[in-house]
Amino acid sequence: MFEWVTGNAHALIVRVYPTNITLNASAASHFSEVRYVTIGFNKDALKVAIKPVSKREVDLKLVPLEQLHKVSIGKGYGRISNKLVCDDISALIKQPLSGQRFLANYDAKNQMLIIDLTQIHP
């Protein structure tokens, strides 16, 4: 019996470095229409959620300004630079960050990218 290997072509992969979170093209596609996101932690489940924040939500101040994180979208990637968030992730996984790759999935119902910190991708 064959065990099929997950490919990277459509997988949502997130790399975490000491100063930023980098999303591959598939993961970044969910943030192409926004400039800001909010980031939340589920410390018990070792998960991080990244939720897009629309311009309308920013203009109406529906999200506190101190909770906004800028997302930069480039050709084939997205990047959120925030050392404090990365330090929190490092503490959760109990190891220094050096570009570890994590699998993620997009929760369409709640409109957020969920990074599973227990799923380090080779």
Backbone hydrogen bonds in HBPLUS format (Angstrom, degrees):
<---DONOR---> <-ACCEPTOR-->    atom                        ^
c    i                          cat <-CA-CA->   ^        H-A-AA   ^      H-
h    n   atom  resd res      DA  || num        DHA   H-A  angle D-A-AA Bond
n    s   type  num  typ     dist DA aas  dist angle  dist       angle   num
A0104-ALA N   A0012-LEU O   2.92 MM  92  5.21 141.2  2.07 154.8 153.8     1
A0024-ASN N   A0013-ILE O   3.01 MM  11  5.60 158.7  2.06 172.3 170.4     2
A0014-VAL N   A0102-PHE O   2.93 MM  88  5.20 163.2  1.95 152.4 157.7     3
A0102-PHE N   A0014-VAL O   2.74 MM  88  5.20 159.6  1.78 151.3 158.5     4
A0015-ARG N   A0022-THR O   2.81 MM   7  5.12 166.7  1.83 156.9 159.5     5
A0022-THR N   A0015-ARG O   2.82 MM   7  5.12 171.1  1.83 158.6 161.2     6
A0016-VAL N   A0100-GLN O   2.93 MM  84  5.54 152.3  2.00 150.1 158.5     7
A0099-GLY N   A0016-VAL O   2.95 MM  83  4.88 133.5  2.17 139.1 137.1     8
A0017-TYR N   A0020-ASN O   2.90 MM   3  5.29 175.4  1.90 174.7 173.5     9
A0082-ASN N   A0019-THR O   3.05 MM  63  5.71 133.0  2.28 132.4 145.7    10
A0021-ILE N   A0080-ILE O   2.84 MM  59  5.17 158.6  1.88 145.7 152.5    11
A0080-ILE N   A0021-ILE O   2.89 MM  59  5.17 158.1  1.93 150.3 157.6    12
A0023-LEU N   A0078-GLY O   2.75 MM  55  4.85 164.0  1.78 140.7 146.4    13
A0078-GLY N   A0023-LEU O   2.99 MM  55  4.85 144.2  2.12 133.9 138.4    14
A0028-ALA N   A0024-ASN O   2.79 MM   4  5.94 165.9  1.81 164.1 169.1    15
A0029-SER N   A0025-ALA O   3.03 MM   4  6.03 134.3  2.24 140.6 149.9    16
A0030-HIS N   A0027-ALA O   3.36 MM   3  6.11 162.3  2.39 117.3 121.0    17
A0031-PHE N   A0028-ALA O   2.86 MM   3  5.40 165.3  1.89 122.2 126.8    18
A0034-VAL N   A0031-PHE O   3.27 MM   3  5.54 170.4  2.28 113.8 116.5    19
A0071-VAL N   A0035-ARG O   2.90 MM  36  5.45 167.0  1.92 135.6 138.8    20
A0053-VAL N   A0036-TYR O   2.92 MM  17  5.44 155.0  1.99 149.7 141.5    21
A0037-VAL N   A0069-HIS O   2.82 MM  32  5.23 148.5  1.92 145.0 155.7    22
A0069-HIS N   A0037-VAL O   2.82 MM  32  5.23 147.7  1.93 153.3 161.4    23
A0038-THR N   A0051-LYS O   2.86 MM  13  5.25 150.8  1.95 144.9 154.3    24
A0051-LYS N   A0038-THR O   2.89 MM  13  5.25 166.2  1.91 152.9 157.6    25
A0040-GLY N   A0049-ALA O   2.89 MM   9  5.07 158.4  1.94 142.6 149.3    26
A0049-ALA N   A0040-GLY O   2.81 MM   9  5.07 166.1  1.83 146.1 150.8    27
A0042-ASN N   A0047-LYS O   2.86 MM   5  5.14 165.0  1.89 155.3 153.7    28
A0046-LEU N   A0042-ASN O   2.92 MM   4  5.80 115.0  2.35 142.4 160.3    29
A0047-LYS N   A0042-ASN O   3.10 MM   5  5.14 163.8  2.12 137.4 142.4    30
A0117-LEU N   A0046-LEU O   2.87 MM  71  5.37 148.5  1.97 155.8 164.2    31
A0048-VAL N   A0115-ILE O   2.96 MM  67  5.03 154.8  2.03 139.8 147.9    32
A0115-ILE N   A0048-VAL O   2.70 MM  67  5.03 172.8  1.71 160.2 162.1    33
A0050-ILE N   A0113-LEU O   2.84 MM  63  5.10 154.1  1.91 145.5 154.2    34
A0113-LEU N   A0050-ILE O   2.84 MM  63  5.10 160.2  1.88 154.1 150.4    35
A0058-VAL N   A0054-SER O   3.06 MM   4  6.43 151.6  2.14 148.0 156.0    36
A0059-ASP N   A0055-LYS O   2.79 MM   4  6.04 168.3  1.80 157.1 160.1    37
A0060-LEU N   A0056-ARG O   2.87 MM   4  6.03 156.1  1.93 150.7 156.8    38
A0062-LEU N   A0057-GLU O   2.90 MM   5  5.14 160.4  1.94 156.4 159.7    39
A0061-LYS N   A0058-VAL O   2.99 MM   3  4.94 153.0  2.06 102.4 110.4    40
A0067-GLN N   A0064-PRO O   2.89 MM   3  5.53 162.1  1.92 121.7 127.8    41
A0068-LEU N   A0065-LEU O   3.14 MM   3  5.42 166.7  2.16 112.2 116.3    42
A0072-SER N   A0079-ARG O   2.85 MM   7  5.16 170.6  1.86 153.2 155.1    43
A0079-ARG N   A0072-SER O   2.76 MM   7  5.16 147.7  1.86 144.5 155.3    44
A0074-GLY N   A0077-TYR O   2.91 MM   3  5.31 157.2  1.96 141.8 149.1    45
A0086-CYS N   A0082-ASN O   3.14 MM   4  6.43 162.6  2.17 150.8 156.1    46
A0087-ASP N   A0083-LYS O   2.78 MM   4  6.02 150.0  1.87 150.0 158.7    47
A0088-ASP N   A0084-LEU O   3.02 MM   4  6.30 150.1  2.11 143.0 150.6    48
A0089-ILE N   A0085-VAL O   2.99 MM   4  6.35 152.6  2.07 148.4 156.1    49
A0090-SER N   A0086-CYS O   2.89 MM   4  6.14 159.0  1.94 149.6 155.4    50
A0091-ALA N   A0087-ASP O   2.98 MM   4  6.23 153.3  2.05 145.0 151.8    51
A0092-LEU N   A0088-ASP O   2.98 MM   4  6.26 151.3  2.06 144.1 152.0    52
A0093-ILE N   A0089-ILE O   3.00 MM   4  6.31 158.6  2.05 156.4 160.8    53
A0094-LYS N   A0090-SER O   2.90 MM   4  5.82 113.8  2.35 134.4 150.9    54
A0095-GLN N   A0090-SER O   3.27 MM   5  5.58 153.1  2.35 147.0 152.6    55
A0121-HIS N   A0101-ARG O   2.55 MM  20  5.10 163.3  1.57 139.8 145.6    56
A0103-LEU N   A0119-GLN O   3.21 MM  16  5.87 154.9  2.28 155.7 162.8    57
A0116-ASP N   A0103-LEU O   3.23 MM  13  6.16 169.2  2.24 162.5 165.3    58
A0105-ASN N   A0114-ILE O   2.97 MM   9  5.39 148.8  2.07 141.4 151.0    59
A0114-ILE N   A0105-ASN O   2.77 MM   9  5.39 175.8  1.77 170.7 169.8    60
A0107-ASP N   A0112-MET O   2.83 MM   5  5.35 165.7  1.85 165.4 160.7    61
A0111-GLN N   A0107-ASP O   2.71 MM   4  5.52 111.9  2.18 140.3 160.2    62
A0112-MET N   A0107-ASP O   3.17 MM   5  5.35 151.1  2.26 132.0 140.2    63
A0119-GLN N   A0116-ASP O   3.07 MM   3  5.55 162.8  2.11 114.3 119.8    64
